[in-house]
Structures are given as structure tokens and as C-alpha cells.
């Protein structure tokens, strides 16, 4: 067994335990597990918190980490994160939904408005290299993990989340496209197969994903037309100042 002691603050319950198991297999001795609750950064779905609130949360988390580290370095053990495991296991369906919706739907809502000057900051600093330049405008691929680094760091505030496009696409898909698909299918063998609710959900989500892929490319092309871009921009909540974005504060250390 390796002599190094390892503590893992910051990750959440089930994820933290999974990381600990991997490290234990590699020969490390786990002496502490502690999770902390930082501000949600999913600002394509909700506005960022006010700076003073973020600073307050960071200061609280810093105190928690310092107390935790003090216990560990004094030779004691602390497995506080295990107390949260039952809740995390119950929330797995929500977590999976968060992952798939964030990765395959909201990640395809990003676009750059006409104020973009192609400074390339978003492309160069993307952690997973998910952004590329198509038709002289940033384009988000499915490698995007919705980390929000691009939207927060854009100096022109040009990167937006197209809420109107996503809402409109989902409504159009379920009220028109799926209705016509099921009407066309009628009483066919395929329809009988889809009486199973799980198969039906999988079938509809695959079609929705394909529709989002196609419609996103169409929207990206149509953004070069000023009237269409005006509609997309003004139906995006991120366009407005009340929809706060995050910036690294000098007061957070």
C-alpha cells in the first residue's frame, strides 16, 4: 500500500466515493472525504449570483476546507461526505437528466451575436476544444460540457444562450413533428412496439436529439441575416443585464 495520504475535498457524494474507490485500487490510503457546495455555474439555465453572495459562499467553503484539512493533517480521519451518499443515490435520475439535457440540448443553445469580433478567446480557452469557427462565427460541437467558461469570459459579452430557440424547438418537435410521425405510423407494427413507455421515451429523445442537431446548424446559418439574429438575440435571457454572468473576483482567494 502506498504511504501517501490523500484527501479529496470538493466533489459530491457518489462522485467523491467513486474517485476514492479508484484511488484505493491504485494503492492509496483514503483518510478523508468532504464535499462542499459551491455556486451553480449553469448560467445558460439561470442567472449568476450576485458577487457578494458568491464571495460569502467561497469564504464559507474556505473555512470548511481549512477545518477539514486541519483534522486530516493532525492525523484524524473524516468521512463526512459518506453521510450525503444516500441522498446522492436517490438523486441519480435527476443527475443523469442534468447531464443529458445539459450536454445534448443546452450545450447546443450557445451562439455568438454580431458583436463578436472573432477574438478567438472562447475557442482557444475551451477546456475540451468544443468550439470551432464555421462561416466566420463560433460553433459549439457536442464535445461541449456546458462549463460556461466561454460565456463568462467573452470580453464583448457576445456569447449568448438561445432560450427562445430551445423552447421553440421543443414545442415544435412535440406539437407538430411527433404528432405527424405518430399519425403517419397509424396502427403499424412500430406503433405497437412503442406502447412500451420506456421504448417510447428513448425513441422520442433520439428523434429530438437529431432534430436539435439539424435545427442548430440551420440557426447557425440563419444568424447571418440581421432580422433572424435580432429574434434569436432578443429571445435570449442572457442578452439582458439582469441575467448575471460570473467573473473571477479579486476578493476570492
C-alpha positions in Angstrom: 0.0 0.0 0.0 1.3 3.5 -0.9 2.2 5.6 2.1 0.8 8.8 0.7 -2.4 10.0 2.4 -4.9 11.5 0.1 -7.9 13.7 0.9 -10.5 14.7 -1.7 -12.5 17.9 -0.8 -14.9 19.4 -3.2 -16.5 16.6 -5.1 -20.0 15.5 -4.3 -21.1 12.2 -2.5 -21.4 9.5 -5.1 -18.7 11.1 -7.4 -16.4 11.5 -4.5 -16.8 7.9 -3.4 -16.2 6.7 -7.0 -12.9 8.7 -7.1 -11.9 7.3 -3.7 -12.6 3.7 -4.8 -10.4 4.2 -7.9 -7.6 5.7 -5.8 -7.9 2.9 -3.2 -7.5 0.3 -6.0 -4.3 2.2 -7.1 -3.0 1.7 -3.6 -3.7 5.0 -1.8 -5.0 5.1 1.7 -8.1 7.3 1.9 -8.2 9.2 5.2 -10.8 11.8 4.4 -13.8 12.6 2.2 -15.5 16.0 2.3 -17.8 17.7 -0.2 -18.6 21.5 -0.4 -21.5 23.3 -2.0 -20.2 26.0 -4.4 -22.5 28.3 -6.5 -24.1 26.6 -9.6 -22.4 28.0 -12.7 -25.1 26.7 -15.2 -25.9 30.3 -16.3 -27.4 29.1 -19.6 -30.3 28.0 -17.4 -30.3 30.5 -14.6 -28.6 33.9 -13.9 -25.4 34.0 -11.9 -25.5 35.0 -8.2 -24.5 38.5 -7.1 -20.8 38.9 -6.4 -21.2 39.5 -2.7 -23.2 36.2 -2.4 -20.5 34.3 -4.3 -17.8 35.8 -2.1 -19.8 34.8 1.0 -20.2 31.2 -0.3 -16.5 30.9 -1.2 -15.5 32.2 2.3 -17.7 29.7 4.0 -16.3 26.9 1.8 -12.8 28.0 2.6 -13.4 27.8 6.3 -14.9 24.3 5.9 -11.8 23.1 3.9 -9.4 24.6 6.4 -11.1 22.8 9.3 -11.2 19.6 7.3 -7.5 19.9 6.4 -6.6 20.6 10.0 -8.2 17.4 11.1 -6.5 15.4 8.4 -3.0 16.8 8.9 -3.4 16.2 12.7 -3.7 12.5 12.0 -7.5 12.2 12.4 -9.9 10.7 9.8 -13.0 12.4 8.4 -15.5 10.7 6.1 -18.2 13.4 6.3 -19.1 13.0 2.6 -20.4 9.5 3.2 -23.3 10.9 5.1 -24.5 12.5 1.8 -24.3 9.3 -0.2 -27.9 8.1 0.4 -29.3 11.4 -0.9 -27.0 11.4 -3.9 -28.0 7.8 -4.8 -31.7 8.9 -4.7 -30.8 11.9 -7.0 -29.1 9.8 -9.6 -32.0 10.0 -12.1 -32.0 13.8 -11.8 -28.2 13.9 -12.2 -28.5 11.8 -15.4 -31.2 14.1 -16.7 -28.9 17.1 -15.8 -26.1 15.5 -17.8 -28.0 14.6 -20.9 -30.1 17.8 -21.1 -27.0 20.0 -20.4 -24.8 18.1 -22.8 -27.1 17.4 -25.7 -29.7 20.2 -25.5 -28.5 23.3 -23.6 -24.9 22.9 -24.9 -26.4 23.4 -28.4 -28.1 26.7 -27.4 -24.8 28.7 -27.5 -24.2 31.2 -30.3 -22.2 34.3 -30.9 -24.1 37.5 -31.8 -23.0 40.1 -34.4 -21.0 41.9 -31.7 -18.4 39.0 -31.8 -15.1 40.2 -33.3 -13.6 36.7 -33.6 -11.0 37.4 -30.9 -10.8 33.5 -30.6 -10.7 33.7 -26.8 -13.6 31.2 -26.5 -12.0 28.8 -29.0 -8.5 28.9 -27.6 -9.6 28.6 -23.9 -12.3 25.9 -24.3 -11.1 23.0 -21.9 -12.5 20.3 -24.2 -11.9 22.1 -27.6 -15.6 22.0 -28.3 -15.8 25.3 -30.2 -14.7 25.9 -33.8 -15.1 28.6 -36.4 -17.8 27.9 -39.1 -18.9 30.6 -41.5 -16.8 33.1 -39.6 -18.8 32.5 -36.4 -18.1 30.3 -33.3 -19.9 26.9 -33.5 -20.4 24.6 -30.5 -20.0 20.9 -31.1 -21.3 18.0 -28.9 -18.0 17.9 -27.1 -19.3 20.9 -25.1 -19.8 20.1 -21.5 -21.6 23.3 -20.5 -18.7 24.5 -18.3 -19.7 28.1 -19.1 -16.1 29.3 -19.4 -16.8 30.8 -22.9 -19.9 32.7 -22.0 -18.4 34.1 -18.8 -15.0 35.1 -20.3 -16.3 36.7 -23.5 -15.0 40.3 -23.4 -17.7 41.5 -25.7 -20.5 39.6 -23.9 -21.3 38.3 -27.4 -21.9 34.6 -26.4 -25.5 34.0 -25.6 -27.8 31.1 -24.8 -30.7 30.9 -27.2 -33.5 30.2 -24.8 -36.2 31.2 -27.4 -34.7 28.8 -29.9 -34.6 25.8 -27.4 -38.1 26.4 -26.1 -39.5 26.9 -29.6 -37.7 23.8 -30.9 -39.1 21.6 -28.2 -42.6 22.9 -28.7 -42.4 22.5 -32.4 -41.0 19.0 -32.1 -43.7 17.7 -29.7 -46.7 19.6 -31.1 -46.0 19.2 -34.8 -43.3 16.8 -35.7 -44.1 14.0 -33.3 -47.8 14.4 -33.9 -47.3 13.9 -37.6 -44.9 11.0 -37.1 -47.4 9.1 -35.0 -50.2 10.0 -37.4 -48.2 8.6 -40.3 -47.3 5.5 -38.4 -51.0 4.8 -37.6 -51.6 1.2 -36.3 -48.3 -0.1 -37.7 -46.1 -2.6 -36.0 -43.8 0.2 -35.0 -46.6 1.9 -33.1 -47.5 -1.3 -31.3 -43.8 -1.6 -30.3 -43.9 1.9 -28.9 -46.7 1.1 -26.5 -43.8 0.3 -24.1 -43.3 3.7 -22.3 -39.5 3.3 -21.9 -39.0 2.4 -25.6 -41.3 5.3 -26.5 -39.3 7.8 -24.4 -36.0 6.5 -25.9 -37.5 6.7 -29.4 -38.7 10.3 -28.9 -35.5 11.5 -27.3 -33.3 10.1 -30.1 -35.6 12.0 -32.6 -35.4 15.1 -30.5 -31.6 14.9 -30.5 -31.5 14.6 -34.2 -33.9 17.5 -34.6 -31.8 19.7 -32.3 -28.6 18.8 -34.3 -30.3 19.7 -37.6 -32.0 22.9 -36.3 -28.9 24.2 -34.6 -27.0 24.0 -37.9 -29.8 25.8 -39.6 -30.0 28.5 -36.9 -26.2 29.0 -37.1 -26.5 29.6 -40.8 -29.5 31.9 -40.5 -27.7 34.1 -37.9 -26.0 36.0 -40.8 -29.4 37.5 -41.6 -30.0 40.6 -39.3 -33.7 40.1 -38.7 -33.3 36.5 -37.8 -30.4 37.3 -35.5 -32.4 40.0 -33.8 -35.1 37.5 -33.0 -32.7 35.0 -31.5 -30.8 37.6 -29.5 -33.9 39.2 -28.1 -35.4 35.9 -27.0 -32.3 35.0 -25.1 -32.4 35.9 -21.4 -28.6 36.2 -21.4 -28.9 39.2 -23.6 -30.2 41.3 -20.6 -28.2 42.7 -17.8 -30.4 41.1 -15.1 -29.0 37.7 -16.3 -25.7 38.0 -14.4 -22.5 36.2 -15.6 -19.6 35.3 -13.4 -16.2 36.9 -13.2 -13.3 35.9 -11.0 -13.3 38.3 -8.1 -10.0 39.7 -6.6 -11.7 39.3 -3.2 -12.0 35.5 -3.6 -8.8 33.7 -2.6 
